[in-house]
Amino acid sequence: MQIDGDVAIVGTGFGGTLSALILQRLDLRPVLIDRATHPRFAIGESSTPIADLVWRSLCRDYDLPRLEPLAGYGTWMRQYPQLACGLKRGFSYFRHQPGQEFHPRSDHANELLVAASNSNERADTHWYRPDFDQFLVNEAISERIPVLDLTEITEVEDGDEWRLSGHRAGERIQIRARFIIDASGEGGFLGRHLRLRNDGASLRTNSRAVFGHFTGVERWEAELRRHGGRVAEYPFPCDDAALHHIYDGGWMWVLRFNNGVTSAGLMLDAAQHPLDLSVSPEEEWQALVARYPSVARQFADTDLTALCGPLRRTGRVQRRWSRFVGPNWAMLPYSGYGLDALHSTGNAHTLRGVERLCDILAGRLGREELYADLLRYEQNLRREIDLLDLVVHGCYRSFRQFELFSAFSMAYFAGAIFSEDRRCHGQWNKHDAFLMADRPEYRQMVEGCYEELLRLLGQGRVSAAQAGAYRDFVRRAIEPFNIAGLCDPSRMNLYPYLDAAEPG
Ligand SMILES: Cc1cc2nc3c(=O)[nH]c(=O)nc-3n(C[C@H](O)[C@H](O)[C@H](O)COP(=O)(O)OP(=O)(O)OC[C@H]3O[C@@H](n4cnc5c(N)ncnc54)[C@H](O)[C@@H]3O)c2cc1C
């Protein structure tokens, strides 16, 4: 079988399929290819305000009205109640001590809650990827986009056009296209075929993951109430969030869906928790969770879902290809690099990649200026990865003293909220970098907070006075971007959603 198209897209995660739907609107004939089929287990579930804003504007710009309700919890629930999702009102973090129950403090010093919306209607969502990705693929099929699932591409030839050859259901298949978008994520389709260098080891962050989909996970709030937690003071219910349990040398994500399934995963600092293949993922999970009795109780009565199967375990998560574009190919962000799940930046970054790449391809495919624009995309991607790496690495370093973490992470939240606000007010350009990574004043601010953090940590145990001084340092540094009252000690680590400007 031979299929001709303009753009071959390898990977039918949401990034690849959304790109195909947009390119179809631009009359650039896409062909979607995946070695797997749907529904399938996938992680990368938590959306953010910026992800929703991008999603909504892509739907409007490219006339995809059926997809637009997925940009927020309220519209999603009304329009597509059959697609499982989770309610995400913000980010919640709880610092645990080994061997001890979690004891909420009256000053909330071992907790941090940052709201991302002020109502369930406007809230972000956790995407239950088996449903979400399948829905998008079905949309692509109904738009008559060729979708080749269960297709293994074994040969890649680049000439005047690309020729991808392989097999599908025992049949030989060839796809010809002018351009390739690599949306294969960790699969690293083009990186491998073009023999690019993976320089992930040069990233500062060094983490690995053990994760799965569970049923029977208790609400964390029940545990807090048991210990007299003042949950009424929270800006949103702490389980309706990307919930983070922070422990020595890592953190755990807990994302609840409305179908009884909860996504949970341990992210482990690989230096403090080196991978030991003689210990199974289940044993490793049990041993770590058992060290934190309150978390152990939350997971006491859980099972893994059939679709997920046994717990998944990765080696080092960080990867980064030496190139992200060529004259006739480009990678979506998550195909170009992998960093860490902290603060849920991945999906928003992927959507910003789709937005920029599709805009570059619109009208420029086959023209000379295409490559120059792709190189600008690559340059921004590099800056974004370096910036995110600083943020995530600084957070890992600060986990051991929560007051440092709750201060340093404000350098990230200030930028995220500021760029969201600019976008809401129309002060943005499609080719702006994600998280203002192209704005030197923001980058330098994050670098300054990071360096000061490392300097402090380098001195050994940081006193309460030093931690307070560091928080003041961060508060001064983030001032030009701080529109949400972050780093204000009177808020006691509980930040409500302040911005009145919300998208229509
Ligand atoms: C541990 C972990 C947790 C994460 N949690 C979050 C989170 O909470 N929030 C968030 O925003 N982001 C998160 N991310 C990032 C998130 O996973 C990505 O942003 C997101 O999945 C990117 O979507 P995608 O469509 O680009 O790729 P993917 O979802 O990875 O899809 C890739 C597709 O390509 C296919 N494929 C792979 N190789 C080949 C091949 N050779 N040939 C054909 N097909 C191929 C696969 O079958 C798959 O369907 C997390 C990442 C990790 C590692």
The ligand as an SDF file (V2000), in Angstrom:
LIG
                    3D

 53 58  0  0  0  0  0  0  0  0999 V2000
    6.7190   10.4440   34.0660 C   0  0  0  0  0  0  0  0  0  0  0  0
    6.0680   11.5560   33.2570 C   0  0  0  0  0  0  0  0  0  0  0  0
    4.9230   12.2000   33.7370 C   0  0  0  0  0  0  0  0  0  0  0  0
    4.3500   13.2560   33.0110 C   0  0  0  0  0  0  0  0  0  0  0  0
    3.2850   13.9260   33.5400 N   0  0  0  0  0  0  0  0  0  0  0  0
    2.8310   15.0350   32.9290 C   0  0  0  0  0  0  0  0  0  0  0  0
    1.7580   15.8150   33.4760 C   0  0  0  0  0  0  0  0  0  0  0  0
    1.1930   15.5070   34.5150 O   0  0  0  0  0  0  0  0  0  0  0  0
    1.3710   16.9230   32.8170 N   0  0  0  0  0  0  0  0  0  0  0  0
    1.9650   17.3070   31.6650 C   0  0  0  0  0  0  0  0  0  0  0  0
    1.6220   18.3760   31.1480 O   0  0  0  0  0  0  0  0  0  0  0  0
    2.9290   16.5680   31.0750 N   0  0  0  0  0  0  0  0  0  0  0  0
    3.3850   15.4650   31.6930 C   0  0  0  0  0  0  0  0  0  0  0  0
    4.3690   14.7290   31.1150 N   0  0  0  0  0  0  0  0  0  0  0  0
    4.7870   15.0670   29.7570 C   0  0  0  0  0  0  0  0  0  0  0  0
    3.7480   14.4710   28.7750 C   0  0  0  0  0  0  0  0  0  0  0  0
    3.8280   13.0480   28.8410 O   0  0  0  0  0  0  0  0  0  0  0  0
    3.9680   14.9300   27.3540 C   0  0  0  0  0  0  0  0  0  0  0  0
    3.9380   16.3260   27.3220 O   0  0  0  0  0  0  0  0  0  0  0  0
    2.8760   14.4360   26.4120 C   0  0  0  0  0  0  0  0  0  0  0  0
    2.6500   13.0570   26.5130 O   0  0  0  0  0  0  0  0  0  0  0  0
    3.2710   14.7650   24.9990 C   0  0  0  0  0  0  0  0  0  0  0  0
    2.3010   14.2710   24.1170 O   0  0  0  0  0  0  0  0  0  0  0  0
    2.6890   13.8110   22.6620 P   0  0  0  0  0  0  0  0  0  0  0  0
    1.4260   13.6280   21.9210 O   0  0  0  0  0  0  0  0  0  0  0  0
    3.6800   14.7790   22.0760 O   0  0  0  0  0  0  0  0  0  0  0  0
    3.4760   12.4290   22.8410 O   0  0  0  0  0  0  0  0  0  0  0  0
    3.0170   11.0400   23.4660 P   0  0  0  0  0  0  0  0  0  0  0  0
    1.8170   11.1870   24.2990 O   0  0  0  0  0  0  0  0  0  0  0  0
    4.2260   10.4580   24.1080 O   0  0  0  0  0  0  0  0  0  0  0  0
    2.6350   10.1550   22.1890 O   0  0  0  0  0  0  0  0  0  0  0  0
    3.6260    9.5690   21.3900 C   0  0  0  0  0  0  0  0  0  0  0  0
    2.9790    8.5740   20.4360 C   0  0  0  0  0  0  0  0  0  0  0  0
    3.9690    8.1680   19.4990 O   0  0  0  0  0  0  0  0  0  0  0  0
    3.8890    6.7620   19.2830 C   0  0  0  0  0  0  0  0  0  0  0  0
    5.2210    6.2950   18.8820 N   0  0  0  0  0  0  0  0  0  0  0  0
    6.3440    6.2970   19.6160 C   0  0  0  0  0  0  0  0  0  0  0  0
    7.3730    5.8230   18.8910 N   0  0  0  0  0  0  0  0  0  0  0  0
    6.8950    5.5170   17.6700 C   0  0  0  0  0  0  0  0  0  0  0  0
    7.4730    4.9830   16.4930 C   0  0  0  0  0  0  0  0  0  0  0  0
    8.7610    4.6640   16.4220 N   0  0  0  0  0  0  0  0  0  0  0  0
    6.6780    4.7870   15.4150 N   0  0  0  0  0  0  0  0  0  0  0  0
    5.3610    5.0970   15.4690 C   0  0  0  0  0  0  0  0  0  0  0  0
    4.7640    5.6000   16.5620 N   0  0  0  0  0  0  0  0  0  0  0  0
    5.5230    5.8160   17.6510 C   0  0  0  0  0  0  0  0  0  0  0  0
    3.4290    6.2050   20.6230 C   0  0  0  0  0  0  0  0  0  0  0  0
    2.7840    4.9490   20.4480 O   0  0  0  0  0  0  0  0  0  0  0  0
    2.4670    7.3030   21.1020 C   0  0  0  0  0  0  0  0  0  0  0  0
    1.1440    7.0480   20.6710 O   0  0  0  0  0  0  0  0  0  0  0  0
    4.9270   13.6520   31.7900 C   0  0  0  0  0  0  0  0  0  0  0  0
    6.0430   12.9580   31.2850 C   0  0  0  0  0  0  0  0  0  0  0  0
    6.6050   11.9240   32.0200 C   0  0  0  0  0  0  0  0  0  0  0  0
    7.8130   11.1950   31.4720 C   0  0  0  0  0  0  0  0  0  0  0  0
  1  2  1  0
  2  3  1  0
  2 52  2  0
  3  4  2  0
  4  5  1  0
  4 50  1  0
  5  6  2  0
  6  7  1  0
  6 13  1  0
  7  8  2  0
  7  9  1  0
  9 10  1  0
 10 11  2  0
 10 12  1  0
 12 13  2  0
 13 14  1  0
 14 15  1  0
 14 50  1  0
 15 16  1  0
 16 17  1  0
 16 18  1  0
 18 19  1  0
 18 20  1  0
 20 21  1  0
 20 22  1  0
 22 23  1  0
 23 24  1  0
 24 25  2  0
 24 26  1  0
 24 27  1  0
 27 28  1  0
 28 29  2  0
 28 30  1  0
 28 31  1  0
 31 32  1  0
 32 33  1  0
 33 34  1  0
 33 48  1  0
 34 35  1  0
 35 36  1  0
 35 46  1  0
 36 37  1  0
 36 45  1  0
 37 38  2  0
 38 39  1  0
 39 40  1  0
 39 45  2  0
 40 41  1  0
 40 42  2  0
 42 43  1  0
 43 44  2  0
 44 45  1  0
 46 47  1  0
 46 48  1  0
 48 49  1  0
 50 51  2  0
 51 52  1  0
 52 53  1  0
M  END
$$$$
